[in-house]
Structure formats: C-alpha cells, structure tokens
Amino acid sequence: MNPLPEWFRPVSEYILREGVPETLRMAAIAVVASLVIGVVLGTLMTIRFRPLQWLIRFYVEVWRGLPILVTVLFIFWLPAFDVGRHHVQLSAYQSAALALTLWGSAQVAEATRGAVQSIPKEQHEAAAALGFGWVGRQTFVILPQALRRMVPPLVGLLVNTIQNTTIAFAIGVNEVLQAGQRQFENVTSGLTGQPVAPSYAPFLIFGYVALLFFIICFPLTRLAAYLEKRLT
C-alpha cells in the first residue's frame, strides 16, 4: 500500500523531470564559468602590478560582498543592450546563471590567489632556472600544484552553487524550488484534476524539495571532506 497520497505522485514526477535538470544545468554552467574566470583572475592577482591587483580586488570584493539575490535582480532588470548587430536581452535563466558565475568566480579568484601564493618560492625559482617564463611557470609548475590544493574548496563551491540556484526562484526560473512552488499552487487550487490537497501539502512538497537537495549535496560534502584529508 502506497503511504503517499495520490496527488503527490505527479507533483514529485514534475519536480524531478523539470526542476532537477534545470538546477543541475544552471549549477554546472556557473561552476565551469566560475572556474575558468576565477583561476585566471586569481593568478593575475599574484602579479606585482598594483593597478591590476586593485582592479581584480574590486571585482572580487563587489561580487563576494553583495547578496546573490541582489545581484540576480540587478542583472535581471538590466535594460537591453546592443552587441554589434545583435540586440541582447538576458532571460531569467541567463541572468541567474550569470549572477552565480560572478559570485563563484570571485570565490575561485580569492582561493586561487591564496593557493598560488602558498607554493614555496623555491618552486618559482626552480622553474625560472629551467628557462620557463612567467606563463610557463604558472601553467606547468605552479598552477598544477595550486589546483590540487584547491580541489576540496572547489567541491564545496559546487555544493554552494547548487544550493544557491534557489535564488533563481525570485525571477521565475523553474529550478527545484520554483517547480515545487508551482506544484503546490496547482494542488491547492485543484488545477491538477486531483482533489484539493490537505493542509499538510506544503510540508510534504517542500520536504521533498529539501530531500532532493540533501540527496544531491550530501555526497558532495562528504567528498569534499575526504579530499581535504587526502590532498592536504
């Protein structure tokens, strides 16, 4: 006998089918873009050129300091702009992914700066003695060691990014939380064709949303803890 009410099955299927892929896709885009941008910016921050350091520091502090929800709303309400011959208006999905990327790249940049600066100076000197220029030293000697040290926090960043996709709820992106909210509104108004859900429907629906996030994020947090012990 199924202990769950009949109306819950289509609700859970919708959240799995529509919400989970949207959440994971957005998180993947944001994490990959954050990694690429953040590693470049963090490495450039180690160059002893003050104007460049100040510029990147300003970028990092702004996007780390602002609440992500504020960043999402700011980007979402930007007016349309022209890029060459193209008229660009960011969609809700693009706005949320860009906001997460700005926040994530600032986190990665700071982590990269710290990791690069933690590499002993002897490594830099040895690479220079072998004839590597600055780019060669960073690419083949310094960054591989720094990235190894950054693996645990990068897994943590993935977890935080997945959790922070819920801010896209505010602008209507159909991620997990939004999918749950839409289904809650449907079942409480009878739009699903099923009897109107009882008073415990919010607890069941949003408990299911919380369970999905736990199932996705908990193994990643354990992986981050394992890697931290293994690699540091």
N, C-alpha and C positions, 0 to 999 in steps of 0.2 A: 504494500500500500504506500502510495506516494504521500509523505507528510507535508509536502508543499502544496499550497492552493493552486487550482487550475490556472488562474490568471497570471501566475508568476512565470510559467514556462516561456510564453512568448516574450515577456519582459527580459528575462535572463538571456534568451537567444538573441534578442535585438542588441543588447549591450555588448555581448560577445562578438556579434557579427559586425556591428557598426562602430562601437565605441573603442574597443580594444585595439583594432588595427590602426585607427586614427591616432590614438595616443602613442602607440609604439612607433608609427611612422614619423610623427612630429618629433618625438624624442630622438630618434635615430638621426634625422636631418640636423637637429640642433647640436647634438653631441659631435657629429663628424665636422660640421662647420666650426664649432667652438674649438675643437682640437686643432684644426688647420690654422685658424686665425690666431688662437691663443699661443700656440707654440712659436709662431713667427714673431708675434709681438713680445712675448716673454724673452725670447732670445735677443731681440733687438734692444730690450731694456738693459741688457748687460754691457752694451757698448758705451764707452765713456764719452758720450756726446750729449751734453745737458739738454739742449732744446728737444732732441728726440726723446730722451728719457722723460722730460716733463710732459710732452705731448701724449706719450703712451700712458704715463701715470694718470693723466687727466682722464683718458678713456677708461682706464681700469677703475678708478675711483667713482666715476659717474655711474657706470653700469653695475658696479658692485653695490653702490650706495643707495640707488633708487629701488624702491619696492618693485618687484617684477610686474605686478598688476598695473602700476602707474606707467611703466614702460610699454606694456601691451596696449593700454588705452591711448597713450601718446602716439604710438606708431599707427594704430588702427584709425585714428582720426586725422592723420596727416592728409593734407589735400593731395589730389592727383598731381603728378609731375611728368614732365617730358624727358625721355632719354633718347636722344637722336630724333628719329621719326616716330617713336613709339610713345603712346600716352599710357602712363603707368598708374594704376590704382591698386594698391595692395588689398588682397582679400583678407578675410578674418583669419583664415588658416595661415597665410603667408605672414601676417602681422604677428601672430602668436609665435610662429617658428623663428622669425627674426628677433623678437624680444628675448626668447630663450637663448638664441645664439649670442646676442650681445652680452647677456648676463653670464653665460657659460664661458665665452671667450675671455672675459675679464677674469674669471676664476682660474682658467687654464694659464693665462698670461702670468698671473702672480705666482702660480705653482711652478711654472717653467722657469721664471726668473730665479726663484729660490733654489730649484733643483740644479740649474746650471751653475749658480754661484757656490753651491755646495761641493762641486767637483774640485778636488785639490789642484792648486796652481801647477803642481808638478806635471799634471796631465796636459795642461795647456803648453807648458814649456817643452815637454817631450814631443808633442805633436808639431810644434813650431820647429824644433830641431830636425824633425824628419822632412821639413820642407813644406808643410801644409800652411796655406794662407788661412785667414780668419774663417772664410766659408768652409774650407776643407776641414779645419779643426772642429768646427761646430757640427758639421754633417757626419763626419766619420769617427770622431773621438768623443766629443763632449756630449752631444745630444743623445746618442745611444745609451750612455750611462745615466744621463739625467732622466730620460724617458722611463728607464727601468725603475728608478726611484718613484716616478710619478704614477705608476700603474695602479696602486691601491687608491689614491685620491681620484684618479680618473674613473674608476669603477664607482666610487662614491658620487662623482659628478653625474654619472649615468642615472643612478638611483634618484638623486635630487631633481634631475631634469624630468624623469618620468613622473615624479610626484608633482612637479611644478607645471606640468601640462594642464593641470586642473584650472589654472588661471585663464585658459582659453575659454572656459565656461562663460566668462564675463562678456565675451564678444560673439557668442553663439556657435563656436566650433564644436562639432559633435564628437568630442572625446568621451571618455568613460563617464565622467561626472555629468556632462550635458546629456548623454544618452540616458543615464539613469533618471535625470530630472524630467526629460521628455516622456519617458515611460510612466513615471509617477503621475504626471499631469494627465496622461491618457487613461490610466486605470482608475484614477479618482473621479474622472468625468464620464467614464463609461464608453470612451471612444474606441476601445479595443473590441467591443462586442461582447465582452465578458461582464458579469455582474460588477457593480461598483465595488472597488477594493475596500476592505475594512480599515479601521483606524491604525492598525499596526503595519500597513503597507509601507510608509516611509522607512520604518526600522528595517523591514525586510529588504527593500530595494537598495537603500543606501548602505545597509550592512553587506549586501552582495557586492556593491561597488568597492567598499573598504576591503573585502576579502580578495577581490581581484588584484587590487594594488598590493596587498600583502603577498599574494602568491607570486607576483612579478618581482617585487622588490626584495623580499626576504632572502632568497638565494643569492642575490647580488650583494647584499650587505655581508652575508657570510663569506662570499668570495672575496670581497674587499678585505675583511679581517684576516682571512687565510693568506692572501697575497702580501699583506702588510707584515705578517710574521715571517713569511718565506723570503721576501725580497729585501727586507730591511734588517 
